[in-house]
Amino acid sequence: MQAPIVRRTLPVDISTRAIQQWSRDGILRLVCILLSALDVCLGSGQQTGRSWEAKAEILEAWSCNVPCTCNFGGWPSPHRFCDSVAVFRFSSIKVQGSQLNPGAVALAGRANKKYVVFIQDGLPKPTDSFLEFFARGVLVKLHGSLEDPRRRPFKTETSENGLTAEVEGYARIRASYLQGNRPGTKIVVQNPLMFADLPISRTVKAETTLLEVGTEQVGFRYWRTNANHASVELTDRDLPASRLGVRQGRKSDPVPSWV
């Protein structure tokens, strides 16, 4: 006798006769396992399976010409490398269902090889720990490593004409938005290639009047180069190496205090 078909809906109405037959065939055990697993996954609908999720603005600038040839399948220009600064200004951070205070973190890279990280100073410990953890996840994706992030005051501002971002004493971005043919319109690029190739759907293009970093590890100065201003929603699925409980880099790397 052929076993009845169980539709993929919950709850499942299983008859006594069907249970007896499936028990003999060993199928009931499998069904119970599957339903139990599904119940764990779905729960009451409140569990997302995400250890963190966040919303941020990205203010970034590069050493590339305008327009950036990387967005059109080309090599970086005029150099065959990229110097860059990316400032992540988080407006919302949720970790394991708990809302954290907003904050900012900046990553500066030299020739896609050396990186230095700055974290906004004066933040509550949970936010500070998350930003350091987030930076580690980004650097894992870039094949870099995090060494001694610096806590410094941040200044960021956006207006109708452009953007500014400054890590006091170490890094500065000043850029003007690129204007379209019609007055008051800005040039927007869909599905751009941006820092760490994060899932960003659109960015407002800009041109730097200053891009500067000065540390022992990373140092450069440019102007009239490519810049971007974008908004992004991120989760641990976008940076798998930043999932809670996953240690990154060296074995001595600490797990954040809120894990």
C-alpha positions in Angstrom: 0.0 0.0 0.0 1.4 3.3 -1.0 2.0 5.8 1.8 -0.2 8.9 1.7 1.3 12.2 0.6 1.9 14.7 3.3 1.5 18.3 2.1 4.1 20.9 3.2 1.8 22.8 5.5 1.7 23.2 9.3 0.0 21.9 11.3 -0.1 18.4 9.7 -3.2 16.2 10.3 -1.8 12.6 10.5 -4.4 9.8 10.9 -4.0 6.9 13.3 -3.9 4.4 10.4 -1.2 6.4 8.6 0.9 6.6 11.8 0.8 2.8 12.3 1.9 2.2 8.7 4.6 4.8 8.7 5.9 3.5 12.0 6.3 0.0 10.4 8.1 1.6 7.5 10.3 3.8 9.7 9.0 6.9 8.0 7.3 8.4 11.1 10.6 8.8 12.8 11.9 10.8 9.8 8.8 12.9 9.7 9.1 13.7 13.4 12.7 14.7 13.0 11.9 17.0 10.0 8.9 18.6 11.8 11.0 19.2 14.9 13.8 20.8 12.9 11.2 22.9 11.1 9.7 24.0 14.4 13.2 25.0 15.7 13.8 27.0 12.5 10.4 28.7 12.4 9.6 29.0 16.1 7.1 31.8 16.6 8.4 33.8 13.7 10.5 36.0 15.9 13.8 34.2 15.4 15.6 35.5 12.3 18.7 33.3 12.7 20.8 36.5 12.4 23.3 37.3 15.1 23.4 40.9 14.1 21.8 43.4 11.6 22.6 47.1 11.0 21.9 50.1 8.9 24.6 52.5 7.9 25.7 55.3 5.6 29.0 54.7 3.8 31.2 57.7 3.0 34.2 56.5 1.0 36.9 57.9 -1.3 39.5 56.2 -3.5 42.6 57.1 -5.5 40.9 56.2 -8.8 40.0 58.6 -11.5 36.4 59.8 -12.0 34.6 57.9 -13.3 35.9 54.8 -11.5 36.9 52.3 -14.1 36.4 49.4 -11.6 32.6 49.9 -12.1 33.0 49.2 -15.8 35.1 46.0 -15.7 38.4 47.8 -16.0 41.5 48.0 -13.8 42.0 50.7 -11.3 43.3 53.9 -12.9 45.6 55.8 -13.1 47.4 53.3 -10.8 47.0 49.5 -10.8 46.1 49.7 -7.1 43.6 51.4 -4.9 44.2 53.6 -1.8 41.0 54.2 0.0 39.1 55.3 3.1 35.6 54.1 4.0 33.6 55.5 6.9 30.7 53.5 8.1 28.2 55.7 10.0 25.8 53.3 11.7 22.4 54.6 12.6 21.0 51.3 13.8 22.8 48.3 15.3 20.9 45.2 16.6 22.8 42.3 18.1 20.9 39.2 19.1 17.7 41.2 19.3 19.1 44.0 21.4 19.4 47.5 20.1 22.8 49.2 20.5 23.8 52.8 20.4 24.8 54.2 17.0 28.5 54.8 16.2 31.1 55.0 13.4 34.1 53.1 12.2 36.6 53.9 9.4 38.9 51.7 7.4 41.8 53.1 5.4 43.7 50.9 3.0 47.0 51.3 1.1 47.3 49.5 -2.2 44.8 46.9 -1.1 47.5 45.4 1.2 47.8 47.4 4.4 44.8 48.5 6.5 44.3 50.6 9.6 41.1 50.9 11.5 39.6 53.8 13.5 36.7 53.5 15.9 34.7 56.5 17.2 35.8 57.1 20.7 33.6 57.6 23.8 31.1 54.9 22.7 29.4 52.5 25.1 31.3 49.2 25.4 28.8 47.1 23.4 28.8 49.4 20.5 32.6 49.7 20.5 32.9 45.9 20.6 30.5 45.5 17.7 32.3 48.1 15.5 35.7 46.3 16.2 34.0 42.9 15.4 32.5 44.4 12.2 35.8 45.7 11.1 37.4 42.3 11.6 34.7 40.8 9.3 35.3 43.4 6.6 39.1 42.8 6.8 38.7 39.0 6.6 36.8 39.6 3.3 39.6 41.8 2.1 42.2 39.3 3.2 43.6 41.7 5.7 44.0 41.6 9.5 43.1 44.0 12.3 45.9 45.3 14.5 45.4 47.8 17.3 42.3 49.8 16.1 42.6 53.4 17.2 39.8 55.2 19.1 39.5 58.8 17.8 36.9 61.6 17.6 34.9 61.4 14.3 33.3 64.3 12.3 30.9 63.4 9.5 28.6 65.7 7.5 26.5 65.5 4.4 24.8 68.4 2.6 23.1 69.1 -0.7 26.6 69.8 -2.3 28.8 67.1 -0.9 30.2 65.2 2.1 33.0 65.5 4.6 34.4 62.9 7.0 37.3 63.3 9.4 39.1 61.1 11.9 40.7 63.6 14.1 44.4 63.8 13.4 44.6 60.9 10.9 42.2 60.9 8.0 40.0 63.3 6.0 37.6 63.1 3.1 36.1 66.1 1.4 34.1 65.6 -1.8 31.5 67.3 -3.9 28.6 65.5 -5.5 28.8 65.1 -9.3 26.0 67.0 -10.9 23.9 65.8 -13.9 22.9 67.8 -16.9 19.7 69.1 -15.2 20.3 71.6 -12.4 20.0 70.1 -8.9 20.3 66.5 -10.0 23.1 64.2 -8.8 24.8 61.4 -10.7 23.7 58.0 -9.3 25.2 54.6 -10.1 23.2 51.4 -9.7 24.9 48.2 -8.3 28.2 49.9 -7.8 31.5 48.3 -6.8 32.3 49.7 -3.4 34.5 49.0 -0.4 34.7 45.2 0.3 32.1 44.7 -2.4 29.2 45.0 0.0 25.6 44.6 -1.3 24.9 48.2 -2.2 22.1 48.9 -4.7 22.9 52.5 -5.5 25.4 55.3 -4.7 25.6 59.0 -5.2 28.9 59.8 -7.0 31.2 62.5 -5.9 34.7 63.9 -6.6 37.2 64.5 -3.9 38.7 67.9 -3.1 40.8 66.1 -0.5 41.6 62.5 0.4 44.2 62.2 3.1 45.5 59.6 5.6 48.6 59.9 7.8 49.6 57.0 10.0 52.8 55.0 10.4 51.3 52.1 8.4 49.2 53.9 5.8 49.8 57.3 4.3 48.6 59.1 1.1 47.1 62.3 -0.2 44.9 62.8 -3.3 42.4 65.2 -4.8 40.0 65.1 -7.8 39.5 61.3 -7.3 36.4 59.0 -7.0 34.1 59.2 -4.0 30.7 57.6 -3.0 27.9 58.2 -0.6 25.5 55.3 -0.1 23.1 53.7 2.4 23.2 50.0 3.2 21.5 47.4 5.3 23.8 44.6 6.5 23.5 41.4 8.4 26.0 38.6 9.4 25.1 36.9 6.1 26.9 39.7 4.2 30.0 39.2 6.3 30.0 35.4 7.2 33.3 35.8 9.1 31.6 38.3 11.5 29.0 35.9 12.8 28.9 35.8 16.6 31.0 33.1 18.1 33.3 32.8 15.1 36.9 33.8 15.9 38.8 35.5 13.2 42.5 36.0 12.4 44.8 35.0 15.2 43.9 32.5 17.8 44.3 35.2 20.5 41.6 37.5 18.9 39.0 38.2 21.6 35.4 37.4 21.2 33.4 40.6 21.9 31.9 41.2 25.3 28.4 40.7 24.1 28.8 37.2 22.7 
